[in-house]
Amino acid sequence: MDGKQTRVRRLRSSLMLTLTAFIWGTTFVAQSIGLDYVGVFTFNMARFLLGGLVLTPVVLFLLRKEKAGRGPDTDHAGQRIRSSVKGGILCGLVLFAASSFQQLGISMTTVSKGGFITALYIVLVPVFGIFLKKRVAPAVWVSVVMATAGMYLLCITEGLHINPGDFCIFLCAVFYAFHILVIDRVSPGANGVLISCVQFFVSGLLAAVPAFLLEAPSLSNLAAAWQPVLYAGFLSCGVAYTFQIIAQQDMDPTVASLIMSMESVFSLLAGWVILGQGLSPREGAGCAMVFAAVLLAQLPEKRKAA
């Protein structure tokens, strides 16, 4: 019976992670459509504040449940909350930079290319980990070479010019790599959902500053963009992130990472089906190389961890 329950939990987790990858991949379309109504920072402000509001009742429920389980041990619970809030603030700073470059890039490039270039953060994480004295497997260096070649095919034109939007998305991948390293540092012993909730509020408030200084957001424009904002805020930030946390508790890390890598494939399909954004054979080959590099970069370290 226990084995059957374990298989059921793993199947449920696989489905939840697949849905998470689908939501995050198709969110690129919502981000692109949202720019037809509001500015870059206005969209990020709205989506992150909405994501924080969605997670707030979840956080309150989990904190109440945790408090009831610990009983009188309030000192430990308070320390855990404080460390989670500090970690969320730090994560929010990096997430603001990553999301700003991503949204800027999407305004100048296609959804398909944006999804695959963003996925490069999985290759960059182990490379940046060198500075934290973490061992890098030989296969990771192979993935770096493959990703570089794929990026060349994706982004560099025959005249050796790079699309500014593609470069912004690459900077987004760099900051997302830093974001993962920061989470790796602050998450042990902390409340992951609280960290996420805080980081969304921090990112949303930071985005509000340039939004009101440079874009003058209005309620009418936000109302016109309610569908992409709701999708990116409620589903991408609130639902998908919560699914990820719940699902990875019962999943092998290698399998979980491979499923999450499908985000880039879903972004390609969504851009093609919904927005009619196709890829040239050259760009398609670049996407294939980037995706292969992403998978190769995950396998060595994840197997070691398992």
C-alpha positions, 0 to 999 in steps of 0.5 A, a space after each residue: 500500500 505504501 509503495 502504491 501511495 508513493 507512486 501516486 504521489 510521484 505521478 501527482 508531482 510529475 503532473 504538477 511540475 509539468 503544469 508549472 512548466 506549461 504555465 511559466 512557458 506560456 507566461 512569455 505570451 502573456 508578458 508580450 501581450 501585456 506590453 500592448 497596454 502597459 509599460 515594462 515596469 508597470 506590468 512587472 509591478 502589477 504581476 508581482 504585487 498580485 503574486 504576493 497577494 495570492 501567496 499571502 493567505 497561503 503563507 498565513 495558513 502555513 505559519 499558523 499550522 507551523 506555530 500549532 505544531 511547534 507549541 511553545 517554541 516561539 523563539 525558533 519560529 520567530 527566528 525562522 520567520 525573520 530569516 525568511 523575510 531577510 532572504 525574501 528581500 534579497 531574492 526580491 532585489 535580484 528578481 527585480 533585475 532579472 524580470 526587468 531585463 526579461 520584460 525589456 527583452 520580450 519587447 524587442 524579440 520573440 517569445 520563442 527565442 526569449 524562452 530558450 535564452 532564459 533557460 540558459 540560467 541552468 547552464 550559468 548556475 554551476 559556472 557561477 558556482 565556481 566562485 563559491 568553491 563548488 565543483 563543476 563537472 566536465 559535462 557542464 563545460 561541454 554544455 557551456 560550449 553547446 549553449 554558446 554555439 546555440 546562442 550564436 545561431 539564435 541571436 547573432 545575425 549574418 552581419 555579426 549583430 546581436 538583437 538588443 532584445 536577445 542581449 537583455 534576455 541573456 542578462 535576465 538569464 544571468 540574474 536568474 542564475 544569481 537568483 538561484 544561488 541566492 535562494 540556495 544560500 538563504 533557503 535552508 531552514 527558512 520558509 520557502 513560501 514566505 520567501 517567495 511571497 516577500 520577494 514578490 512584494 519587494 520586486 513589485 514595489 521596486 518596479 513601481 518606482 520606475 513605473 511611476 517615474 517613466 511610464 505614468 501607469 493608469 487604472 484604465 491601462 491596467 484594466 485593459 491589460 487585466 488578462 495577461 496581468 492576471 495570468 502572469 500574477 495569479 498563475 505564474 507567480 502564485 499558483 506555479 511557484 506553490 505547485 513547484 514547492 509541493 511537487 518537489 517534495 516527492 520528486 527525484 531532483 533529476 526528474 524534477 529539473 528535466 520536467 521544469 526544463 520543458 518551460 522553454 519548449 512550451 514558450 516556443 509552442 505558445 509563441 508559434 500557436 498563439 502569436 504566430 512567431 515562427 523560427 528559421 531553420 538556423 534559429 531552430 537549430 540554436 534552440 535545439 542546442 540550447 535545450 540539449 545544453 540545459 539538460 546536460 548541465 542539470 544531470 551531473 550535479 543532480 545525480 550527485 545530489 541524489 
